[in-house]
């Protein structure tokens, strides 16, 4: 008989293997995103470890299919804003964790996740909007993207 713990451990190991394989491959394709989506939907909800694995994947892989941003932003926002109780509330420790994860890579996708969390959350710590705004000027990838958008 298979126990719930064995299923959870097996699912965690499968997810870790999927993420590690994508990091080694150095690219994330459309099929890879579909596999990640299926994996996380089967779990029902993310753990902090799995959310951190997604941030690590975002940092480590430069070649990502265009669908990655949507998947990443939606998944991280769901974890931070909607999976914790009470829903819609981002507390101080969650906000600190989110900023630390985003800061580790300073990618456009991480910035998009920060902005989306601000947009979807009903309540965030008072300092979080200013912290996200500061990253727009400080992170080279975000500042460059903003400069390009203004020039267009």
ABEGO torsion letter per residue (X at the ends): XBBAAAAAAAAAAAAAAAAAAAAAAGBBBAAAAAAAAAAAAAAGBBBAAAAAAAAAAAAABABBBAAAAAAAAAAAAAAAAAABOBBGBBBAAAAAAAAAAAAAAGBAAAAAAAAAAAAABABBBAAAAAAAAAAAAABAAAAAAAAAAAAX
